[in-house]
Each structure stands twice: as structure tokens, then as C-alpha cells.
Amino acid sequence: MKKTLSRLASGNYLFLGHIAFAVFAFLAVWFAEERVLLIDSAYQLFHDINHESMLINDNRFSMVLSQLLPWLLIKLHVPLRWLIVAYSASFVMLAYGCFLLTAYVLRQPRVAAVMVLTFLGMCSTFFHCISETFQLMFFAPMLYALAQAGFRNPRCRYLFWPALVLTEAVVFFIHPVAFFFILFIVGLRVVESNRLRFDAASVVLLVALGVFMALRMLLGQSGHDEGFMPTADTLSYALTHFFSLGSFRYFRTWFLIYLFPIVLWALSLVGYFRQRLWLRLAFVGLFLPAFFVLSVVIYWKGDGSIGMERTYLPLYFFAGLPFFVDELPRLAGWRRWALFTYFAVMLVIGFLRISMDIHVYANRLEEIKHIAAYSREQGQHKLIVTRSTADQLFRFNIWGLALESMLLTACDGADQTVSIYLEEDDFDRSNDDFYANPDVYMSVNWWKRWLVADLNPHYFSLPPQGYCELHRTPEGYSLSGI
């Protein structure tokens, strides 16, 4: 009877999961440009197109998985418009693949249901499709499910250990925060009852984690990741001003969104207390708040909505995994249906939050198209745009717009490519080496000088001309030399 109730409960969440993935896929395809033509995603896609190879940054080797489909289509010279759609959809395909494998191949439907929690905390992250933390929310539960399931068929048992280590490698080499995901997975397995239980799978996971950490140290830490390491002064300030930090203010603003994992966490603790599972109570009870405090301290200055949202996204995993594995089968009657109703409502709210933000990203792309249309009429394809001319374009980090604009405009044809480089109003206008050279186009702000001749001619074509500055006038726009 208990197993039947458990299957019914997890089945309801799986059903909602299929619906959520269908909605996610539709939105990802329909709003592919808004998702892909944004900062890191645009940079990765531009690199893959221009070099017809895959981009691996900061030793995050698992990024290869999301680039396989775009890379193949680039080799086939598929039109750019469809390439952007395929790139956006590739992340959905990866996530849904993890969901299906976990639920139906590994036969861990309750673990697969944990993945659906991701959609409750995803709004701005939807528009940053390259987010490694978002991908972790699907890879990590699959790793746990694999460790729990094993391979029951004796003829396939020899495949279990390579599959386990390979899956852990995929999880570990996608983002540094994966360390906490793997540690949590091993911890849950070790404290299954009121005694420590180090089975073979847990030992292998721990040994592989140590090997991967050593390998990462040998490969070196990136400057990007080192920038998030708190100093002694930062740590002291963050702990003494904890409730006034920008990172905590973000959490407080969206507290109702993060209330759901807190509820699941509390229900799990109550269940462990009633069953006198003291080790599990201590581990789960301390891990989530410890991770939360660490996140607040590391991002003490706060970040944009994309950055802070993905920072707190793991809370859904650390609260959801113990609840769905341990407590969901024990819920019955009105409590099970009340929680399911709450979950369904929060899922709807999660997708509504995405729809409310779409106009911000769509309006930005419309502004780029409007500027590009004027520029083409004037025969100019390389522009400098300042904040006073188009403040709308400065809404997000500006370093990627030269690439974003090229990808967007080249969808109309390689000869329609327009590159828009953003500068502040007081930028130095005397650097002729950058601005007047017809063979140069300016890209990311830490490496401005790229050669037009190095562009992939199947997708981009910029004429040999210098840069002009765009101005806003009462009548519209005007252009001037630098």
C-alpha cells in the first residue's frame, strides 16, 4: 500500500514535469533570440560559429554537451536563425534527457521529480541559457539516482562503475559549485540511518571527487572563479552586516519564491525527528542553511537578477532531494494533495514570472534592430553607441553587445551584419587605431581588436570601413566620424 501511494504521489509530480518541460521547450524555441543573444551565451555561440569549434572556459569541460548540436549544425552551415533556435533548444534537450533517464531508465521517479523544482526558481535564468548552475539542477539528481539504482542486470553490472564516475565527472566539471552538490549526494547516502554507511558507491564517489579536485588544482583556477573567493576583511564585513548585504536583500525580496524549498526542508526535518533519524536530521538540517550563508557571504555585494537567482537555485536541490526521497512516500491524504496543489501553483507562478520579464529582453533586441536598419540605410555597418544615445542597450552587462548585435543582424544575411559597440559618453575618441582602421572590428571590452578577415564568411560579412558614432536627434538618428 505504501509503495502504491508513493508511486501515485511521484507520478503526479512527473506528470507536471512533462507539462513543465513542454512549456519550457516552447518558450525556449519561441524566445530563442532573447535567450541566446545575451552576454555569455552569445559569446559562446559566436566563438563556435567563428572558429567552427567548441569553447571551454575555466576548465568547465561539461560545456561540450550543450555545444554538440550547434557545433554539428555549424559544420553543415545551417542558417543562423535556425542555429540560434537549436542552441537554445539544446539546453532543454539535455535537461529533459536527464529527466527521462532518471525517471524511466534508472527507475527513480521521485528523484526525477526533484528536477521539476528547478522551474519554480527560474525566471531570469531562463534568459541566460548557458547557466551552468541551472544545468547542474538536472545532472546532479541523475548522479544521485544512478548511485542509488545501480545496474540490476548482472550482464550490465560492469558498466555501472564507469557510468557512475563519468556522470560524476560531468557534474563536477560544469561549475565549481558542483562540489557542494556531490558532497550533499554522498552525505545523504552515508547517513541513510542512525549509523554511517560507506558502501562501495559512496566510496567511489568520494575518491573520484578527490581526484577531480586535485585535477582542477593542477589545471589552475581561473581569474573569474578566484574573484568570488572572500578575503578575511570581506568575510568579517559580510558576517557583521549579514542582513543588510545586497545578496540577502535579493533573497528577502523574493522570499515567497524561496519559501517552497524552505517548506520542503522543514517537512523533511520534522519527518526525521519523528523517526529519530538523528544523523540525517543533523546533516540535512545544517547543510542547507550553511550553503545559504556561504552564498550570501560570497555574493555579499549582490548581483543582477540573473546572478543572484542562479546563486540560490541550489536551495531547491538541497531541500527537494531529501524530501522527495524520504518524506513524499510518507505523506498521505490532505497533506499530500495540499503540498501538490502548492507545488502546481508555484510552478504556474514560476512560468508567469518568465512571461512578465520577456518584454525587457525583447525591447532590447528591437532597439538593436531599429539602430541596425538605420545604419544599413546609411551604408554603415560598424557603430559606436553611447549611453545617452541608447540607454536601453545598457540595461545588462555591455561587454557582449558587439557580438549580440552581429548575431542578431546576420540572421537577415551575412551581408546585413551590423556590429554595435557600446561605450560610455566620455570614452576616448582619439584612438584612431581602433576606430578608423577598416580591417578591425571591436568585440569584447577586454580584447577589443579583432580582424574582419577572421570572421566566418558563411555567417558574417563586414565591409572595410571605420567606425562611426551614432547620435540621437529630435528627428531620429545621425552619424558622425570618431
C-alpha positions as CSV (number, residue, x, y, z in Angstrom):
1,M,0.0,0.0,0.0
2,K,2.8,2.4,0.9
3,K,4.6,1.7,-2.4
4,T,1.4,2.3,-4.3
5,L,0.9,5.7,-2.6
6,S,4.5,6.5,-3.3
7,R,4.1,5.8,-7.0
8,L,0.9,7.8,-7.2
9,A,2.5,10.8,-5.4
10,S,5.6,10.8,-7.6
11,G,3.5,10.1,-10.7
12,N,1.6,13.3,-10.2
13,Y,4.8,15.3,-10.0
14,L,6.2,13.5,-13.0
15,F,3.1,14.4,-15.0
16,L,3.5,18.0,-14.1
17,G,7.2,17.6,-15.0
18,H,6.3,16.6,-18.6
19,I,4.0,19.6,-18.9
20,A,6.6,21.9,-17.5
21,F,9.2,20.7,-19.9
22,A,6.8,21.1,-22.8
23,V,6.2,24.7,-21.8
24,F,9.9,25.2,-21.2
25,A,10.7,23.9,-24.7
26,F,8.0,26.0,-26.3
27,L,9.3,29.2,-24.6
28,A,12.9,28.3,-25.4
29,V,12.2,28.0,-29.1
30,W,9.8,30.9,-29.4
31,F,12.1,33.3,-27.5
32,A,15.3,31.8,-28.7
33,E,16.8,35.2,-29.7
34,E,16.1,36.7,-26.3
35,R,17.7,33.7,-24.6
36,V,20.8,33.2,-26.8
37,L,21.7,36.8,-27.7
38,L,22.7,37.7,-24.1
39,I,26.3,38.1,-22.8
40,D,27.9,34.6,-22.2
41,S,25.5,32.6,-24.4
42,A,26.2,35.0,-27.3
43,Y,29.9,34.9,-26.7
44,Q,29.9,31.1,-26.8
45,L,27.8,30.8,-29.9
46,F,29.8,33.5,-31.7
47,H,33.0,31.6,-30.9
48,D,31.6,28.3,-32.0
49,I,30.5,29.9,-35.3
50,N,33.6,31.8,-36.0
51,H,36.1,29.1,-35.2
52,E,33.8,26.1,-36.0
53,S,34.9,24.6,-32.8
54,M,33.7,24.3,-29.2
55,L,34.5,26.8,-26.4
56,I,35.7,25.6,-23.0
57,N,36.1,28.3,-20.4
58,D,37.6,28.0,-16.8
59,N,38.0,24.2,-17.1
60,R,34.3,23.6,-17.4
61,F,34.6,20.7,-19.8
62,S,31.0,19.6,-19.5
63,M,30.0,22.7,-21.5
64,V,30.8,20.5,-24.5
65,L,27.5,18.7,-24.1
66,S,25.3,21.8,-24.8
67,Q,27.5,22.7,-27.8
68,L,27.4,19.3,-29.6
69,L,24.2,20.0,-31.6
70,P,25.1,23.7,-32.6
71,W,28.6,22.5,-33.5
72,L,27.3,19.9,-35.9
73,L,24.9,22.4,-37.5
74,I,27.6,25.0,-37.8
75,K,29.7,22.4,-39.7
76,L,26.7,21.9,-42.0
77,H,26.4,25.7,-42.4
78,V,22.7,25.7,-41.3
79,P,21.2,29.3,-41.5
80,L,22.0,31.4,-38.4
81,R,18.3,31.9,-37.5
82,W,17.8,28.2,-37.1
83,L,21.2,27.8,-35.4
84,I,20.1,30.2,-32.6
85,V,16.9,28.1,-32.2
86,A,19.0,24.9,-32.0
87,Y,21.4,26.4,-29.5
88,S,18.5,27.5,-27.2
89,A,16.8,24.1,-27.6
90,S,19.9,22.1,-26.9
91,F,19.8,23.0,-23.2
92,V,16.2,21.9,-23.0
93,M,17.1,18.6,-24.6
94,L,19.9,18.0,-22.1
95,A,17.6,18.7,-19.2
96,Y,14.7,16.6,-20.5
97,G,17.1,13.8,-21.3
98,C,18.3,13.7,-17.7
99,F,14.7,13.7,-16.5
100,L,13.7,10.8,-18.8
101,L,16.8,8.8,-17.9
102,T,16.3,9.3,-14.2
103,A,12.6,8.5,-14.2
104,Y,12.3,5.6,-16.7
105,V,15.8,4.1,-17.2
106,L,17.1,4.4,-13.6
107,R,13.6,4.0,-12.3
108,Q,13.9,6.8,-9.7
109,P,10.8,8.9,-10.4
110,R,10.9,10.7,-7.1
111,V,14.5,11.8,-7.9
112,A,13.3,12.9,-11.3
113,A,10.6,15.0,-9.7
114,V,13.3,17.0,-7.9
115,M,14.4,18.4,-11.3
116,V,10.9,19.9,-11.8
117,L,11.6,22.1,-8.7
118,T,14.1,24.0,-10.9
119,F,11.3,25.7,-12.8
120,L,9.9,27.2,-9.6
121,G,13.1,29.3,-9.1
122,M,13.8,30.0,-12.7
123,C,12.9,33.4,-14.2
124,S,15.9,35.5,-15.2
125,T,17.9,32.3,-15.6
126,F,15.6,31.3,-18.4
127,F,17.2,34.2,-20.4
128,H,20.7,33.1,-19.5
129,C,20.5,29.6,-21.1
130,I,24.2,28.9,-20.7
131,S,23.9,29.0,-16.9
132,E,25.9,26.0,-15.5
133,T,24.1,26.1,-12.2
134,F,20.8,25.6,-14.0
135,Q,22.3,22.6,-15.8
136,L,23.5,21.2,-12.5
137,M,20.0,21.0,-11.3
138,F,19.4,18.2,-13.8
139,F,22.8,16.5,-13.9
140,A,23.2,16.2,-10.1
141,P,19.8,14.4,-9.4
142,M,20.7,12.0,-12.2
143,L,24.0,11.2,-10.5
144,Y,22.2,10.5,-7.2
145,A,19.7,8.3,-9.0
146,L,22.5,6.3,-10.7
147,A,24.3,5.8,-7.4
148,Q,21.0,4.6,-5.7
149,A,19.9,2.4,-8.6
150,G,22.9,0.5,-9.7
151,F,22.5,-1.8,-12.6
152,R,20.2,-4.7,-11.6
153,N,21.0,-6.8,-14.7
154,P,24.1,-8.8,-13.9
155,R,25.3,-8.7,-17.5
156,C,25.4,-4.9,-17.4
157,R,26.8,-4.6,-13.9
158,Y,30.4,-4.0,-15.2
159,L,29.1,-0.8,-16.8
160,F,27.9,0.7,-13.5
161,W,31.2,1.9,-12.2
162,P,32.4,3.7,-15.4
163,A,28.9,5.2,-15.8
164,L,29.0,6.5,-12.2
165,V,32.5,8.0,-12.4
166,L,31.7,9.5,-15.9
167,T,28.4,11.1,-14.6
168,E,30.2,12.5,-11.6
169,A,32.9,14.0,-13.9
170,V,30.1,15.7,-16.0
171,V,28.7,17.1,-12.8
172,F,32.0,18.2,-11.3
173,F,33.4,19.9,-14.4
174,I,30.5,22.1,-15.2
175,H,30.9,24.6,-12.3
176,P,32.8,24.9,-9.0
177,V,29.6,24.9,-7.0
178,A,29.2,21.3,-8.1
179,F,31.5,20.3,-5.2
180,F,28.6,21.1,-2.8
181,F,26.1,19.1,-4.9
182,I,28.4,16.0,-4.9
183,L,29.2,16.4,-1.2
184,F,25.5,16.5,-0.5
185,I,24.8,13.4,-2.5
186,V,27.5,11.4,-0.8
187,G,26.3,12.8,2.6
188,L,22.8,11.7,2.1
189,R,23.9,8.2,1.2
190,V,26.3,7.9,4.1
191,V,23.7,9.0,6.7
192,E,20.9,6.8,5.5
193,S,20.1,5.6,9.0
194,N,21.4,6.3,12.5
195,R,24.8,4.9,11.6
196,L,27.3,5.9,9.0
197,R,27.2,3.6,5.9
198,F,30.1,3.8,3.5
199,D,29.0,1.5,0.7
200,A,31.1,0.9,-2.4
201,A,29.3,3.6,-4.5
202,S,29.8,6.2,-1.8
203,V,33.5,5.4,-1.5
204,V,33.9,5.6,-5.3
205,L,32.1,9.0,-5.4
206,L,34.4,10.3,-2.6
207,V,37.6,9.0,-4.2
208,A,36.6,10.4,-7.6
209,L,35.7,13.7,-6.0
210,G,39.2,13.9,-4.5
211,V,40.8,13.0,-7.9
212,F,38.7,15.6,-9.7
213,M,39.6,18.3,-7.1
214,A,43.3,17.5,-7.5
215,L,43.0,17.7,-11.3
216,R,41.3,21.0,-11.1
217,M,44.1,22.4,-8.9
218,L,46.7,21.1,-11.3
219,L,44.8,22.8,-14.2
220,G,44.7,26.1,-12.3
221,Q,42.0,28.3,-11.0
222,S,40.6,30.9,-13.4
223,G,40.7,34.6,-12.5
224,H,36.9,34.6,-12.8
225,D,36.5,32.0,-10.1
226,E,39.2,33.5,-7.9
227,G,37.2,36.7,-7.9
228,F,34.5,35.1,-5.8
229,M,36.8,33.9,-3.0
230,P,36.1,36.1,0.1
231,T,39.1,37.7,1.8
232,A,39.4,37.9,5.6
233,D,38.2,41.5,5.5
234,T,35.3,40.7,3.3
235,L,34.3,37.8,5.4
236,S,34.3,39.9,8.6
237,Y,32.3,42.6,7.0
238,A,29.7,40.2,5.5
239,L,29.1,38.3,8.7
240,T,28.7,41.5,10.8
241,H,26.4,43.2,8.2
242,F,24.7,40.0,7.1
243,F,21.1,41.2,7.0
244,S,21.9,44.4,5.1
245,L,24.0,42.8,2.3
246,G,22.8,43.1,-1.3
247,S,22.7,39.3,-1.6
248,F,20.4,39.0,1.4
249,R,18.2,41.8,0.2
250,Y,17.6,39.9,-3.0
251,F,16.6,36.8,-1.1
252,R,14.3,38.9,1.1
253,T,12.7,40.5,-1.9
254,W,11.9,37.1,-3.5
255,F,11.2,35.3,-0.2
256,L,7.9,33.9,-1.3
257,I,9.6,32.1,-4.3
258,Y,12.2,30.6,-1.9
259,L,9.5,29.7,0.7
260,F,8.7,26.4,-1.1
261,P,12.2,24.8,-0.6
262,I,12.1,26.1,3.0
263,V,8.8,24.3,3.5
264,L,10.2,21.1,2.0
265,W,13.3,21.3,4.2
266,A,11.2,21.9,7.3
267,L,8.9,18.9,6.5
268,S,11.9,16.7,6.0
269,L,13.3,17.7,9.4
270,V,10.0,17.0,11.1
271,G,9.9,13.6,9.5
272,Y,13.5,12.8,10.6
273,F,12.7,13.9,14.1
274,R,9.6,11.7,14.3
275,Q,11.6,8.7,13.0
276,R,14.5,9.5,15.3
277,L,16.9,9.7,12.4
278,W,19.3,11.9,14.2
279,L,22.3,11.8,11.8
280,R,20.0,12.6,8.8
281,L,18.3,15.3,10.8
282,A,21.7,16.9,11.6
283,F,23.1,16.6,8.1
284,V,20.1,17.9,6.2
285,G,19.3,20.4,8.9
286,L,22.7,22.0,8.8
287,F,23.7,21.7,5.1
288,L,21.0,24.0,3.6
289,P,21.4,26.9,6.0
290,A,25.2,26.6,5.7
291,F,25.1,26.8,1.9
292,F,22.7,29.7,2.2
293,V,25.0,31.7,4.5
294,L,28.0,30.9,2.2
295,S,26.1,32.1,-0.8
296,V,25.1,35.4,0.9
297,V,28.7,35.9,2.0
298,I,30.3,35.2,-1.3
299,Y,27.9,37.4,-3.2
300,W,27.7,40.0,-0.4
301,K,27.6,42.9,-2.8
302,G,24.6,41.4,-4.6
303,D,24.4,40.8,-8.3
304,G,21.9,41.3,-11.1
305,S,18.8,39.2,-11.1
306,I,20.4,36.6,-13.3
307,G,23.4,36.2,-11.0
308,M,21.5,36.1,-7.7
309,E,18.8,33.8,-9.0
310,R,21.2,31.1,-10.1
311,T,23.1,31.5,-6.8
312,Y,20.1,30.5,-4.8
313,L,18.8,27.9,-7.3
314,P,20.7,25.0,-5.5
315,L,18.4,25.6,-2.4
316,Y,15.7,23.7,-4.4
317,F,18.0,20.7,-4.8
318,F,19.3,20.6,-1.2
319,A,15.7,20.9,0.1
320,G,14.0,18.8,-2.6
321,L,16.1,15.7,-2.7
322,P,15.7,14.6,0.9
323,F,12.0,15.5,0.8
324,F,11.1,13.6,-2.4
325,V,13.3,10.6,-1.5
326,D,12.3,10.3,2.2
327,E,9.2,12.3,3.1
328,L,7.0,12.2,0.0
329,P,6.2,8.5,0.3
330,R,5.1,9.1,3.9
331,L,2.6,11.9,3.1
332,A,-1.0,10.8,2.7
333,G,-4.4,12.3,2.4
334,W,-5.0,16.0,2.5
335,R,-1.3,16.8,3.3
336,R,-0.1,15.2,0.1
337,W,-2.7,17.0,-2.0
338,A,-2.2,20.3,-0.2
339,L,1.5,20.2,-1.0
340,F,0.9,19.1,-4.6
341,T,-1.5,22.0,-5.1
342,Y,1.0,24.4,-3.6
343,F,3.6,23.0,-6.0
344,A,1.4,23.3,-9.0
345,V,0.5,26.9,-8.1
346,M,4.2,27.8,-7.6
347,L,5.0,26.2,-11.0
348,V,2.5,28.4,-12.7
349,I,3.8,31.4,-10.9
350,G,7.4,30.5,-12.0
351,F,6.4,30.5,-15.7
352,L,4.3,33.7,-15.3
353,R,7.4,35.4,-13.9
354,I,9.2,34.5,-17.1
355,S,6.4,35.9,-19.2
356,M,6.5,39.2,-17.2
357,D,10.2,39.7,-17.9
358,I,10.2,38.8,-21.6
359,H,9.5,42.4,-22.7
360,V,12.7,43.6,-21.1
361,Y,14.8,41.4,-23.3
362,A,12.6,41.7,-26.4
363,N,12.6,45.5,-26.3
364,R,16.4,45.5,-26.1
365,L,16.6,43.4,-29.3
366,E,14.1,45.6,-31.0
367,E,16.2,48.6,-30.3
368,I,19.2,46.8,-31.9
369,K,17.2,46.0,-35.0
370,H,16.0,49.6,-35.2
371,I,19.5,51.0,-35.0
372,A,20.8,48.4,-37.5
373,A,18.1,49.3,-40.0
374,Y,19.1,53.0,-39.9
375,S,22.8,52.1,-40.1
376,R,22.3,49.9,-43.2
377,E,20.3,52.7,-44.9
378,Q,23.4,54.9,-44.4
379,G,25.7,52.3,-45.7
380,Q,27.4,51.9,-42.3
381,H,27.9,48.6,-40.6
382,K,30.3,49.4,-37.7
383,L,28.9,51.6,-35.0
384,I,29.8,53.2,-31.6
385,V,26.8,53.8,-29.5
386,T,26.9,55.6,-26.1
387,R,24.6,55.6,-23.1
388,S,22.9,58.9,-23.9
389,T,22.1,57.7,-27.4
390,A,20.5,54.3,-26.5
391,D,20.3,53.8,-22.7
392,Q,18.0,50.7,-23.4
393,L,21.1,48.8,-24.6
394,F,22.9,49.4,-21.3
395,R,20.3,47.5,-19.2
396,F,22.6,44.4,-19.0
397,N,26.3,44.0,-18.9
398,I,27.5,45.8,-22.0
399,W,30.6,43.8,-22.9
400,G,28.8,41.4,-25.2
401,L,26.7,43.6,-27.3
402,A,29.1,43.8,-30.2
403,L,28.7,40.1,-30.6
404,E,25.0,40.0,-29.8
405,S,24.3,42.7,-32.4
406,M,26.3,40.8,-35.0
407,L,24.4,37.5,-34.4
408,L,21.0,39.2,-34.5
409,T,21.6,41.3,-37.6
410,A,23.4,38.5,-39.5
411,C,20.2,36.4,-39.3
412,D,19.0,38.5,-42.3
413,G,22.1,37.5,-44.3
414,A,25.8,37.7,-43.9
415,D,25.9,41.0,-45.8
416,Q,23.4,42.5,-43.4
417,T,25.8,42.2,-40.4
418,V,26.0,45.3,-38.2
419,S,28.3,45.4,-35.2
420,I,27.3,47.8,-32.4
421,Y,30.0,48.5,-29.8
422,L,28.9,50.3,-26.6
423,E,30.9,53.0,-24.9
424,E,30.2,55.4,-22.1
425,D,29.6,59.0,-23.1
426,D,33.0,60.2,-22.0
427,F,35.0,57.5,-23.9
428,D,38.3,58.4,-25.5
429,R,37.6,59.4,-29.1
430,S,41.2,59.9,-30.1
431,N,42.2,56.2,-30.6
432,D,42.4,56.0,-34.4
433,D,44.0,52.6,-34.2
434,F,40.7,51.1,-33.1
435,Y,38.1,53.4,-34.7
436,A,39.5,54.3,-38.1
437,N,41.1,51.0,-39.1
438,P,38.8,49.4,-41.8
439,D,40.2,45.9,-41.1
440,V,39.3,45.9,-37.4
441,Y,36.0,45.3,-35.6
442,M,35.8,45.8,-31.8
443,S,34.4,42.9,-29.8
444,V,34.6,42.3,-26.1
445,N,35.9,45.1,-23.9
446,W,38.9,43.1,-22.6
447,W,40.1,42.3,-26.1
448,K,38.9,44.9,-28.5
449,R,40.9,44.4,-31.6
450,W,39.7,41.6,-33.8
451,L,40.2,41.3,-37.6
452,V,37.3,41.4,-40.0
453,A,39.1,38.9,-42.2
454,D,38.9,36.3,-39.4
455,L,35.1,36.3,-39.4
456,N,33.4,33.2,-40.7
457,P,32.2,34.3,-44.2
458,H,29.3,31.8,-44.2
459,Y,27.6,33.8,-41.4
460,F,29.2,37.3,-41.1
461,S,30.4,40.0,-43.5
462,L,31.5,43.5,-42.5
463,P,32.6,45.9,-45.2
464,P,36.1,47.6,-45.0
465,Q,35.2,50.8,-43.2
466,G,36.0,52.6,-40.0
467,Y,33.6,53.1,-37.1
468,C,31.0,55.9,-36.9
469,E,29.3,57.2,-33.8
470,L,25.6,57.1,-33.6
471,H,23.7,60.2,-32.1
472,R,20.1,60.7,-31.2
473,T,18.4,63.8,-32.6
474,P,14.9,65.2,-32.4
475,E,14.3,63.8,-35.9
476,G,15.8,60.4,-35.1
477,Y,19.4,59.3,-35.5
478,S,22.5,60.8,-37.1
479,L,26.1,59.5,-37.7
480,S,29.4,61.2,-37.3
481,G,33.1,60.2,-37.6
482,I,35.0,59.4,-34.4
